[in-house]
């Protein structure tokens, strides 16, 4: 069996993080970091547009808190679904189970176990048929530790709690490097998630794991390559338009590196956006060099909060509608990466409008044109 066949999602490669640096600058409202993960010796191969799967571990303090609330040592054996043998509770809570995302089911269990009248009344209120919205907002603000702390009279055995926890899933991050430039490592651009709910500080499990708890050159991180539908055109002569605000720029850094490395003749046009140019311009030092060397034909930026009226990538698209249509009509491939909720929808609307206006097409025909672009893989999205 080859090494490449050896390592997969089911058997991840223990990789070392060799670099962890801040991409955002002091004063930014975000914390976005650049990571380099070494793949040497893994036999793993990736393409520009692929993602790296990372299996995280929960914060030790969060595990310790849950054990204390359960009154458990951590050595108690627990059984996980599809597991061949029991494992220690601490090990299960560390890297096998998600400690967030409680559902109605745990409230029902706590209601059955609670002995304090005030807790019983509160739990009954949350489970009332008319309290669906109240329950949803209550659960959205809490992790399992919050619930055990708020309803201390409801004593759960370790296995009872474990049965309510979901598997801790790997996180997929768009690779920000080209294998033609960096065959033995991958680069990642990750926004570290930190927020507050229910009066408590929270962190994104995987992003804080990489940012805070994985030492550079230290403990191995279990990783695998997730191959994607999202990739460059086979024809290196085809022009490429890339829309990637925030960390959505990651695969496009890979695309530009790849096209430069293989000598692709097609032009590259990047739309990048974030909050402030001074603090949030990811890979700011690389783009002017790419422009100067001809690896980037155009760079249009939208820093939403640098002026009274917010400006986004779709606004820059509209401002450059004639040129954009000229590229698209000439066969350019159009790519979008980033936030699915708003940005990708707004960019899609702008694309339809531009094709309708510049191509003098009625909206149904413009929609048909976009559909054809998707069929030809000239319109691809990697949104999350």
C-alpha positions in Angstrom: 0.0 0.0 0.0 1.4 3.4 -0.9 1.7 6.2 1.7 -0.9 8.2 -0.3 -3.4 5.4 0.2 -2.3 5.0 3.8 -3.5 8.5 5.0 -7.1 9.6 4.6 -10.0 11.0 6.6 -10.2 7.6 8.4 -6.5 7.5 9.0 -5.2 11.1 9.2 -1.6 12.1 8.8 0.1 13.4 11.9 1.4 16.7 10.5 3.5 19.4 12.1 2.6 23.1 12.0 5.8 24.9 11.0 4.5 28.5 10.9 1.7 30.4 12.7 1.6 34.2 12.0 -0.9 36.9 12.2 -2.2 38.3 8.9 -4.4 41.0 10.3 -2.7 44.0 11.9 -3.1 45.6 15.4 -6.5 47.4 15.6 -8.3 44.9 13.4 -11.7 43.6 14.7 -10.6 40.1 13.4 -7.8 37.7 14.1 -6.8 36.0 10.9 -3.7 33.8 10.8 -1.5 32.2 8.2 -0.5 28.6 9.0 2.0 26.4 7.2 1.4 22.6 7.7 4.2 20.2 6.6 3.2 17.2 4.5 6.6 15.8 3.9 6.7 12.0 4.2 2.9 11.7 4.0 2.5 10.8 0.4 -0.4 13.2 0.3 -0.9 15.3 -2.8 -3.3 18.2 -3.3 -4.5 20.4 -6.1 -5.1 24.2 -6.1 -8.7 24.5 -4.9 -8.6 21.5 -2.5 -9.1 21.8 1.2 -7.2 20.5 4.2 -9.2 18.6 6.8 -8.1 19.2 10.4 -9.1 17.0 13.4 -9.1 19.4 16.4 -9.0 18.7 20.1 -11.2 20.5 22.7 -9.6 23.0 25.1 -8.3 21.2 28.2 -10.0 23.7 30.5 -13.4 23.0 28.9 -12.8 19.2 29.4 -11.8 19.8 33.0 -14.9 21.9 33.7 -17.2 19.2 32.3 -15.5 16.5 34.4 -15.8 18.7 37.5 -19.5 19.3 36.9 -20.1 15.6 36.4 -18.1 14.8 39.5 -16.0 12.4 37.4 -12.3 11.6 37.4 -12.0 11.2 33.6 -10.9 7.6 33.9 -14.5 6.2 33.7 -15.0 4.0 30.7 -17.6 5.1 28.1 -18.8 3.6 24.9 -19.0 5.6 21.7 -21.1 4.7 18.7 -19.4 2.3 16.3 -16.4 2.0 18.7 -14.8 -1.4 19.1 -14.1 -0.9 22.8 -14.8 1.5 25.6 -12.4 4.5 26.1 -11.7 6.8 29.1 -14.2 9.6 29.5 -11.4 12.3 29.4 -10.1 10.9 26.1 -13.6 10.9 24.7 -14.2 14.5 25.8 -10.8 15.7 24.5 -10.9 14.7 20.9 -13.9 12.5 20.1 -16.9 14.5 21.1 -18.3 18.1 20.5 -18.9 19.9 23.8 -21.3 22.4 22.2 -24.5 22.2 20.3 -27.0 20.9 22.9 -30.5 19.9 21.7 -33.9 19.5 23.2 -33.0 16.0 24.1 -30.6 17.0 26.9 -33.2 19.4 28.3 -35.7 16.4 28.4 -33.0 14.3 30.2 -32.2 17.1 32.7 -36.0 17.5 33.4 -36.3 13.8 34.2 -33.3 14.0 36.6 -33.7 17.4 38.3 -34.8 17.3 42.0 -34.8 21.0 42.9 -38.3 22.5 42.4 -37.0 25.7 40.8 -34.9 23.8 38.3 -37.9 21.5 37.5 -40.1 24.5 36.9 -37.6 26.2 34.6 -37.0 23.0 32.6 -40.7 22.4 32.3 -41.1 25.9 31.0 -38.5 25.4 28.3 -40.2 22.2 27.2 -43.7 23.7 27.0 -45.3 23.4 23.5 -45.5 27.1 23.2 -41.8 27.7 24.1 -40.2 26.4 20.9 -38.5 29.8 20.1 -37.5 30.4 23.7 -35.9 26.9 23.8 -34.1 27.5 20.5 -32.6 30.8 21.7 -31.8 29.3 25.1 -29.8 26.4 23.6 -28.1 28.7 21.0 -26.5 30.6 23.9 -25.2 27.5 25.7 -22.8 24.6 25.7 -23.3 21.4 27.7 -21.2 22.7 30.6 -23.6 25.7 31.0 -26.5 23.3 31.3 -24.9 21.1 33.9 -23.9 24.3 35.9 -27.4 25.8 35.6 -29.2 22.6 36.7 -26.9 21.1 39.3 -29.6 18.9 40.9 -29.9 16.9 37.7 -27.1 14.3 38.2 -26.0 12.5 35.0 -23.7 9.5 34.8 -20.8 9.9 32.4 -22.3 7.6 29.8 -25.6 9.5 30.0 -23.9 12.7 29.1 -21.7 11.1 26.4 -24.9 9.7 24.7 -26.1 13.3 24.2 -22.8 14.5 22.6 -22.2 14.5 18.9 -19.0 13.4 17.2 -16.3 16.1 17.0 -16.0 16.5 13.3 -12.9 17.6 11.3 -12.9 21.2 9.9 -12.2 21.8 6.2 -10.0 24.8 5.3 -9.4 26.0 1.7 -5.7 25.5 0.9 -4.0 28.9 0.3 -0.9 27.5 -1.6 -0.2 25.8 -4.9 1.4 22.3 -5.0 3.5 23.6 -8.0 5.1 26.1 -5.6 4.9 24.2 -2.3 4.6 20.4 -3.0 5.5 19.4 0.6 3.4 21.8 2.6 0.0 23.5 2.6 -0.7 27.1 3.6 -4.0 28.0 5.4 -5.6 31.4 6.1 -7.9 31.0 9.1 -10.1 33.5 10.9 -9.8 32.5 14.6 -13.3 32.5 16.1 -13.7 34.1 19.5 -17.0 35.4 20.9 -19.2 35.6 24.0 -22.6 34.1 24.8 -24.4 33.6 28.1 -21.8 35.8 29.8 -19.0 33.4 28.9 -16.1 33.6 26.5 -16.2 31.0 23.7 -13.8 29.9 21.0 -14.1 28.1 17.7 -12.8 24.6 18.5 -10.5 24.1 15.4 -9.4 27.7 14.9 -8.4 28.2 18.5 -6.8 24.7 18.6 -4.5 25.7 15.8 -4.0 29.3 17.0 -3.5 28.7 20.7 -2.8 25.1 21.5 -0.7 23.6 18.7 2.9 24.6 19.2 4.9 25.4 16.0 7.1 22.3 15.4 5.4 20.5 18.3 2.4 18.2 18.8 1.3 16.6 15.5 -2.0 17.7 14.1 -4.2 14.9 12.4 -4.9 16.1 8.8 -6.1 14.8 5.5 -6.6 16.3 2.0 -10.2 16.8 0.9 -10.3 16.9 -2.9 -12.7 19.5 -4.4 -14.9 20.3 -7.4 -13.3 23.8 -7.2 -10.4 24.1 -9.5 -8.6 26.0 -12.3 -9.6 25.6 -16.0 -7.5 23.0 -17.8 -6.9 25.5 -20.5 -4.1 27.8 -19.1 -5.0 30.4 -21.8 -8.4 31.0 -20.3 -8.8 34.2 -18.2 -9.8 33.8 -14.6 -11.9 36.1 -12.4 -11.8 35.5 -8.7 -14.0 37.0 -6.0 -12.7 36.2 -2.5 -13.3 38.6 0.4 -11.8 37.8 3.8 -10.4 34.3 4.1 -12.3 33.5 0.9 -9.1 34.8 -0.8 -7.2 31.6 0.3 -7.8 29.4 -2.8 -7.1 32.4 -5.1 -3.7 32.9 -3.6 -3.2 29.2 -4.6 -4.7 29.9 -8.1 -2.3 32.8 -8.7 0.7 30.9 -7.5 -0.3 27.9 -9.7 -0.8 29.9 -12.8 2.5 31.7 -12.3 4.3 28.4 -11.7 3.0 26.6 -14.8 3.3 29.7 -17.0 -0.5 29.9 -17.8 -1.1 32.7 -20.4 -4.6 33.6 -19.3 -5.1 36.8 -17.3 -6.1 36.8 -13.6 -8.4 39.3 -12.0 -8.9 39.4 -8.2 -11.7 41.1 -6.2 -10.8 41.2 -2.5 -12.7 42.8 0.3 -12.7 43.2 4.1 -13.3 45.9 6.7 -10.3 48.1 6.7 -7.3 48.4 4.3 -4.9 49.3 7.1 -5.6 46.2 9.2 -7.4 43.6 7.2 -5.7 43.4 3.8 -4.7 39.8 3.8 -1.5 39.0 2.0 -1.2 42.7 1.2 2.6 42.4 0.4 2.1 39.7 -2.2 -0.5 41.2 -4.5 1.6 44.2 -5.7 4.4 41.8 -6.5 2.0 39.6 -8.5 0.7 42.7 -10.4 4.3 43.8 -11.1 5.3 40.4 -12.4 2.2 40.1 -14.6 0.7 37.2 -12.6 -2.2 39.4 -11.7 -3.7 41.5 -14.4 -6.1 43.4 -12.1 -6.8 43.8 -8.4 -10.0 45.5 -7.2 -10.5 46.0 -3.5 -13.5 46.9 -1.4 -12.8 47.9 2.3 -16.3 48.2 3.6 -15.7 50.5 6.6 -13.1 52.9 5.2 -15.7 55.4 4.1 -19.2 56.4 5.4 -21.0 54.3 2.8 -20.1 50.6 2.9 -18.6 49.2 -0.2 -18.4 45.5 -1.0 -16.9 43.3 -3.7 -20.2 43.1 -5.6 -20.2 47.0 -5.7 -16.7 46.8 -7.3 -18.0 44.3 -9.8 -20.8 46.6 -10.8 -18.4 49.6 -11.2 -16.4 47.5 -13.6 -19.4 45.9 -15.3 -18.3 46.6 -18.9 -14.8 45.2 -18.4 -16.1 42.2 -16.5 -18.6 41.4 -19.3 -15.8 41.7 -21.8 -13.8 39.1 -19.9 -16.8 36.8 -19.4 -17.9 37.1 -23.1 -14.3 36.2 -24.0 -14.6 32.9 -22.1 -13.3 33.8 -18.6 -14.0 31.5 -15.7 -15.6 33.1 -12.7 -14.9 31.9 -9.1 -16.4 32.9 -5.8 -15.2 31.8 -2.4 -16.3 32.7 1.1 -19.5 33.5 3.1 -22.5 31.7 1.7 -25.2 33.6 3.7 -24.8 37.0 2.1 -21.7 37.7 0.1 -22.1 34.8 -2.4 -25.8 35.6 -2.9 -25.0 39.3 -3.5 -22.2 38.4 -5.9 -24.5 36.0 -7.8 -27.2 38.8 -8.1 -24.5 41.2 -9.4 -23.3 38.7 -11.9 -26.8 38.1 -13.3 -27.4 41.9 -13.4 -24.1 42.6 -15.2 -24.7 39.9 -17.8 -28.3 41.1 -18.4 -27.3 44.8 -18.7 -24.0 44.5 -20.6 -25.2 41.7 -22.8 -28.5 43.4 -23.5 -30.3 40.2 -22.4 -33.7 39.9 -20.7 -33.3 38.5 -17.1 -34.5 34.9 -18.1 -31.8 34.8 -20.8 -29.2 36.2 -18.5 -30.1 33.4 -16.0 -29.8 30.9 -18.8 -26.3 32.3 -19.7 -25.2 31.8 -16.0 -26.6 28.3 -16.0 -24.6 27.5 -19.1 -21.5 28.9 -17.4 -22.0 26.5 -14.5 -22.5 23.6 -16.8 -19.2 24.5 -18.5 -17.6 24.8 -15.1 -16.9 28.5 -15.9 -18.8 29.5 -12.8 -17.7 27.8 -9.6 -18.3 28.5 -6.0 -16.7 27.3 -2.7 -19.0 28.8 -0.1 -19.5 28.1 3.5 
